[in-house]
Amino acid sequence: MGNKKRKNSIEEEKTRKFLNLKKIPKNITNSKRKEKLINIGLKTISVLVSAAIIIVLGVNLPILSYRTVSGNEVTVEQISYLDSIKRAQPAILQEGKLEKPAPEDTEKLNLKPEIDPETINDGLNLNQIVEGQYTLLFMGMDESGRLADVNWLFQFDLFAGTMNVLQIPRDCYMPDYANRSTNKFNSVYASGQQEGVTPLQRAVNCIEESFCVVIDCYVKLDCANIKHIVDEVGGIPITLPERIMYEADKILPAGEQVLTGQQSEWFIRFRREYDEGDIGRVKAQRIFLAAAMEKLIGMGQTKLMSSMEKIYENEWIATDLSLAEMSMLADFASKRLTLDSVNIYMVPGEGAMYGGQSIYSIHKGETIDIINEYFRPYQNQVYPEESTIVEAVPEGQYLIKADNGSKESLDDISSGNTKDGRQNIYSRND
């Protein structure tokens, strides 16, 4: 009996020792748990890094076929997915590509002797006609989508780091191009005389032959999309010189404010109270341009391109610019342009009645002078006889003084040093 008790006692002692061995100190347990979590984290990071590398390689590897059409020649090249996004032109299908002269056709372009396309480089990889300059046509359409009510040429001087803007009034007398019932420029797009070309190309041909300025690209905006674009960029901070009553319940107060998309449309389209009618509206739109430029330059490249991607995706504009080209222009504007390096000119002329229509008769000689001085920086000067402009009011019978096309800088406009936007300016004391 004693032996049995002793044996049980020995077994119990062994069991106690075994159990004591299993009791791992708490600090050792936590240490191992941390080590296990670290190992899991490192494995997760490794997987994510590997996935990122695979994605980066995937979007940059030349795995997609990209087709370019130039005339009758088709070029196919292998490009990456990332490049395909940059080159994408989702809004081009609305209007198509422009017909352009070849950059090497120096005789047709009438380049200055020092401008040799083979030896000079302005640093931007743009598909431009004249090295050193890039000209964009902006057309804003009315609510019908057929009449071009806002027509601006934006010309970037890439060497000088400046931009000049030419405003073309919608009622410009264009009898060789416009609809014969109105003879106004704004009808050229939808019902002009030239056949066999796209509506946009018809308007471009009219401008190039009349004003002797070559156009590299276009942006066309329908009236209904103004509000979407302005809202996307967060509104336009602006100072209005006078109260605007677009309609009884659509009023913009004078002074500082941030215009929403809808309010921007009211301001751009308003013209009832301007003594100069549509010309008064054209001048008032400079205030909006100055404010919009200041807003876009201050947005920053990342936010700006994010907004541009959404604008392209929703096709709120029609353009032949790719996102990559738009990015290059935005980068140039943000780094090189200031408000006082952007100047605006309006085509000189005067209102008149012709054939029962209220039209804007261009002053041809004055217009060509402006073109030669500010819009052909790297081309030889042209002469009035090379332009197709027709004057309804001939020189010698002008009723308007010659300075109505004089320049204004965006800095002056932004600072309020302008009479633009004033209503009834001839019947009020300033």
C-alpha positions in Angstrom: 0.0 0.0 0.0 2.8 2.3 0.9 4.5 1.5 -2.4 1.3 2.4 -4.3 1.1 5.8 -2.6 4.7 6.5 -3.3 4.2 5.6 -7.0 1.2 8.0 -7.2 3.1 10.7 -5.5 6.0 10.3 -8.1 3.5 10.5 -11.0 1.8 13.6 -9.6 5.2 15.3 -9.3 6.0 14.5 -12.9 2.7 15.9 -14.0 3.2 19.1 -12.0 6.7 19.6 -13.6 5.2 18.9 -17.1 2.5 21.5 -16.6 4.9 24.0 -15.2 6.9 23.7 -18.4 3.8 24.6 -20.4 3.2 27.8 -18.5 5.0 30.3 -20.9 5.7 33.7 -19.3 3.3 36.4 -20.5 6.0 38.7 -21.9 7.3 35.8 -24.1 3.8 35.2 -25.4 3.3 39.0 -26.4 6.7 39.0 -28.1 5.9 36.0 -30.3 2.5 37.5 -31.2 4.2 40.8 -32.3 6.7 38.8 -34.3 3.9 36.9 -36.0 2.0 40.2 -36.9 5.2 41.7 -38.3 5.8 38.7 -40.5 2.2 38.9 -41.8 2.6 42.7 -42.4 5.8 42.2 -44.3 4.3 39.5 -46.4 1.3 41.8 -47.2 3.5 44.7 -48.1 5.6 42.4 -50.4 2.4 41.3 -52.1 1.2 44.9 -52.5 4.6 46.1 -53.8 4.7 43.2 -56.3 1.2 44.0 -57.5 2.1 47.7 -57.9 5.2 46.8 -59.9 3.1 44.5 -62.1 0.5 47.3 -62.6 3.2 49.9 -63.4 4.8 47.5 -65.9 1.5 46.6 -67.4 0.4 50.2 -68.0 3.9 51.2 -69.4 4.6 48.2 -71.6 4.0 48.7 -75.3 1.1 46.2 -75.5 -1.6 48.2 -77.4 -1.8 49.0 -81.1 -2.4 52.7 -81.7 -3.4 53.8 -85.1 -2.7 57.4 -86.4 -4.3 58.6 -89.7 -2.7 61.4 -91.6 -4.2 62.0 -95.0 -4.2 58.7 -96.8 -1.4 57.3 -94.7 -2.1 55.0 -91.7 0.6 54.5 -89.1 0.4 51.7 -86.4 2.6 51.7 -83.4 2.7 49.7 -80.1 2.1 51.9 -77.1 1.4 51.4 -73.4 -2.0 51.6 -71.7 -0.8 54.8 -69.9 0.1 56.4 -73.2 -3.2 55.4 -74.7 -4.9 57.4 -71.9 -2.7 60.4 -72.5 -3.3 60.4 -76.2 -7.0 59.8 -75.9 -9.2 62.4 -77.6 -12.6 61.4 -76.3 -14.2 64.6 -77.5 -12.8 64.6 -81.1 -15.6 62.5 -82.6 -18.0 65.4 -82.4 -16.1 67.6 -84.9 -13.1 65.6 -86.2 -9.6 66.7 -87.0 -8.5 69.9 -88.7 -6.8 70.1 -92.0 -3.4 71.7 -91.6 -0.5 72.7 -93.7 2.7 70.8 -93.2 5.2 72.6 -90.8 8.0 72.1 -93.4 6.0 74.0 -96.0 7.8 77.2 -95.2 6.8 79.0 -98.4 3.1 78.5 -97.8 3.5 79.5 -94.1 5.6 82.5 -95.1 8.0 82.0 -92.1 10.6 84.5 -91.1 14.1 83.6 -92.3 15.3 82.8 -88.8 12.5 80.3 -88.2 13.8 77.0 -89.4 11.6 74.0 -88.3 14.6 71.7 -88.5 16.8 73.6 -86.1 14.6 75.5 -83.6 12.7 73.9 -80.7 10.3 75.7 -78.3 10.5 72.8 -75.8 6.9 71.6 -76.1 6.1 68.4 -77.9 3.0 69.8 -79.6 1.8 69.0 -83.1 2.0 72.7 -84.1 2.1 74.3 -87.5 4.6 77.1 -86.7 7.4 76.3 -84.2 7.2 78.8 -81.3 3.5 79.5 -81.5 0.3 77.6 -80.9 -3.1 78.9 -81.8 -6.4 77.6 -80.4 -9.8 78.5 -81.6 -12.5 78.7 -79.0 -16.1 78.7 -80.2 -19.0 79.1 -77.8 -22.3 78.1 -79.3 -25.8 79.5 -78.6 -28.6 77.4 -77.2 -29.5 75.9 -80.6 -25.9 74.6 -81.0 -25.8 76.1 -84.6 -24.7 79.7 -84.1 -21.2 80.6 -82.9 -21.8 83.4 -80.5 -18.4 83.5 -78.8 -15.3 83.3 -81.0 -11.8 83.8 -79.6 -8.4 83.0 -80.9 -5.9 82.2 -78.1 -2.3 82.3 -79.4 0.5 81.1 -77.1 3.9 82.5 -77.9 6.0 79.7 -76.5 9.3 81.5 -76.8 8.2 84.8 -75.3 6.0 83.3 -72.6 3.0 85.4 -73.5 -0.5 84.9 -74.9 -2.6 87.1 -77.2 -6.3 86.7 -77.6 -8.3 88.0 -80.6 -12.1 88.4 -80.1 -14.1 88.0 -83.3 -17.6 89.5 -82.9 -20.3 87.1 -84.0 -22.0 89.7 -86.4 -18.8 90.2 -88.5 -19.8 90.8 -92.1 -18.5 87.7 -94.0 -20.4 87.6 -97.3 -18.0 85.1 -99.0 -18.4 82.5 -96.2 -21.6 83.1 -94.2 -25.2 82.1 -94.8 -26.4 84.4 -97.6 -29.5 85.4 -95.7 -27.5 87.0 -92.8 -23.9 87.4 -94.0 -22.8 87.1 -90.3 -19.8 85.1 -89.1 -21.8 83.2 -86.5 -23.7 81.4 -89.3 -20.6 80.0 -91.0 -20.4 76.9 -88.8 -23.8 75.5 -89.4 -24.9 77.0 -92.7 -21.9 78.6 -94.4 -21.3 78.5 -98.1 -18.3 76.1 -98.3 -19.3 72.5 -98.9 -17.5 69.2 -98.6 -15.9 70.0 -95.2 -17.0 69.7 -91.6 -18.8 72.6 -89.9 -15.8 73.3 -87.7 -13.4 73.2 -90.6 -15.7 75.6 -92.5 -15.4 78.1 -89.7 -11.6 77.6 -89.4 -11.1 78.2 -93.1 -13.1 81.4 -92.9 -10.9 82.7 -90.0 -7.6 81.6 -91.5 -8.3 83.2 -94.9 -9.8 86.4 -93.5 -7.4 87.0 -90.6 -4.3 85.3 -92.0 -3.7 83.3 -88.8 -3.1 79.5 -88.9 -5.1 77.5 -86.3 -3.6 74.5 -84.6 -6.5 73.2 -82.6 -10.0 74.0 -81.4 -12.3 73.8 -78.4 -16.1 74.0 -79.0 -18.4 74.5 -76.1 -22.2 74.3 -76.2 -24.1 76.8 -74.1 -25.7 74.2 -71.9 -22.3 72.8 -70.8 -20.9 76.1 -69.4 -22.5 75.5 -66.0 -21.1 71.9 -65.7 -17.6 73.0 -66.4 -17.6 76.0 -64.0 -19.2 73.9 -61.3 -16.5 71.2 -61.8 -13.7 73.7 -61.2 -15.4 75.1 -58.1 -16.9 78.3 -59.4 -15.2 81.5 -60.7 -14.3 84.3 -58.2 -15.0 87.6 -59.9 -15.7 91.3 -59.3 -18.6 92.6 -61.3 -18.6 96.4 -62.0 -22.4 96.6 -62.2 -25.5 94.7 -61.1 -26.8 92.4 -63.8 -30.5 91.4 -64.1 -30.5 88.6 -66.6 -34.2 88.0 -65.8 -36.4 89.2 -63.0 -35.5 86.4 -60.7 -31.9 85.9 -62.0 -29.8 88.8 -60.6 -26.1 89.1 -60.1 -25.1 91.9 -57.6 -22.2 94.2 -58.3 -19.0 93.5 -56.4 -17.0 90.5 -55.4 -18.6 87.1 -55.6 -18.1 83.5 -56.8 -20.1 82.7 -59.8 -21.7 79.2 -60.0 -22.0 77.5 -63.3 -25.6 78.8 -63.9 -24.7 82.3 -62.9 -21.7 82.2 -65.2 -24.0 81.4 -68.1 -26.2 84.4 -67.2 -23.2 86.7 -67.2 -21.7 85.5 -70.5 -25.0 85.7 -72.3 -26.3 89.0 -70.9 -26.3 91.9 -73.3 -29.6 93.8 -72.9 -28.3 96.9 -71.1 -25.1 97.5 -72.9 -25.2 100.5 -75.2 -23.0 98.7 -77.7 -25.3 95.7 -77.7 -23.4 92.5 -78.6 -20.0 94.4 -78.8 -20.7 95.5 -75.2 -21.2 91.8 -74.3 -18.0 90.9 -76.1 -16.1 93.4 -74.0 -17.8 92.3 -70.8 -16.8 88.7 -71.4 -13.2 89.8 -71.0 -13.9 90.2 -67.3 -15.0 86.6 -67.1 -11.9 85.5 -69.1 -9.6 87.3 -66.7 -11.3 85.7 -63.7 -11.4 82.3 -65.2 -7.7 82.4 -66.2 -6.8 83.5 -62.7 -8.8 80.7 -61.2 -7.3 78.0 -63.5 -3.7 79.2 -63.1 -4.2 79.0 -59.3 -5.8 75.6 -59.2 -2.6 73.5 -59.4 -1.7 70.9 -62.1 -3.2 67.9 -60.2 -6.6 69.4 -59.6 -6.8 71.0 -63.0 -6.0 67.8 -64.8 -8.5 65.9 -62.7 -11.2 68.3 -63.7 -10.1 68.1 -67.4 -10.4 64.3 -67.3 -14.0 64.7 -66.0 -14.7 67.3 -68.7 -13.4 65.0 -71.4 -15.1 62.0 -70.0 -18.5 63.8 -70.0 -17.8 65.3 -73.5 -18.7 68.8 -72.2 -16.4 70.2 -74.9 -15.6 69.1 -78.4 -11.8 69.3 -79.1 -9.0 67.8 -81.1 -6.6 68.3 -78.1 -5.6 65.1 -76.3 -5.3 65.2 -72.5 -1.5 65.1 -72.8 -1.6 68.2 -75.1 -4.0 69.9 -72.8 -1.7 69.1 -69.9 1.3 70.6 -71.7 -0.6 73.9 -72.4 -1.8 74.0 -68.8 1.7 73.5 -67.5 3.0 76.3 -69.8 0.2 78.6 -68.6 0.9 77.9 -64.9 4.6 78.3 -65.2 5.1 81.0 -67.8 2.0 83.1 -68.0 0.9 86.0 -65.7 -2.2 88.1 -66.0 -0.1 91.0 -67.4 1.4 88.8 -70.1 -2.0 88.0 -71.6 -3.4 90.7 -73.8 -6.8 90.8 -75.5 -7.7 92.5 -78.8 -11.0 92.8 -80.5 -11.3 92.9 -84.3 -11.7 96.6 -85.1 -14.9 97.7 -86.8 -18.3 99.2 -86.4 -22.0 98.3 -86.3 -23.9 99.0 -89.5 -27.1 98.1 -91.4 -26.5 96.2 -94.6 -29.2 94.4 -96.7 -31.7 94.9 -93.9 -29.4 93.2 -91.4 -27.6 94.6 -88.4 -24.0 93.6 -89.0 -20.5 94.4 -87.7 -18.3 95.9 -90.5 -14.6 95.1 -90.0 -12.0 97.8 -90.5 -9.7 95.8 -92.7 -6.5 97.9 -92.6 -6.6 98.2 -88.8 -7.3 94.5 -88.4 -4.3 93.5 -90.5 -2.1 95.9 -88.5 -3.1 94.1 -85.3 -2.5 90.7 -86.9 1.0 91.6 -88.1 2.0 93.1 -84.8 0.6 90.5 -82.4 -0.6 87.3 -84.1 2.2 86.5 -86.6 5.3 86.5 -84.3 7.3 84.0 -86.5 5.8 84.7 -89.9 6.4 87.5 -92.3 3.8 90.3 -92.4 0.8 90.1 -94.7 -0.9 92.8 -96.7 -4.6 93.8 -96.7 -5.0 92.4 -100.3 -4.0 88.9 -99.0 -7.0 88.9 -96.6 -10.5 88.0 -97.8 -12.2 90.5 -95.4 -14.9 92.6 -97.1 -15.8 96.0 -95.6 -19.5 96.9 -95.6 -18.5 100.4 -94.5 -15.4 101.4 -96.7 -12.4 103.2 -95.3 -13.0 106.9 -95.4 -16.6 106.5 -94.3 -15.9 105.0 -90.8 -18.1 106.4 -88.0 -16.2 104.8 -85.2 -12.7 105.9 -84.1 -9.8 103.6 -84.7 -9.0 102.5 -81.2 -11.9 100.1 -80.6 -9.6 97.1 -81.1 -6.9 98.4 -78.8 -5.4 96.0 -76.4 -6.2 95.3 -72.7 -4.2 93.1 -70.4 -5.9 90.6 -68.2 -4.1 92.3 -65.3 -5.8 95.6 -66.0 -9.2 93.9 -66.4 -8.7 91.9 -63.2 -7.7 95.1 -61.3 -10.8 97.0 -62.6 -8.8 99.4 -64.8 -11.3 99.0 -67.6 -14.7 100.2 -68.8 -15.6 96.7 -69.8 -18.9 95.5 -68.3 -20.3 99.0 -67.9 -24.0 99.3 -68.8 -25.3 102.3 -70.7 -21.7 103.7 -70.7 -22.6 106.7 -72.9 -25.6 107.8 -70.8 -24.0 107.7 -67.3 -21.4 109.8 -65.6 -18.4 107.6 -64.6 
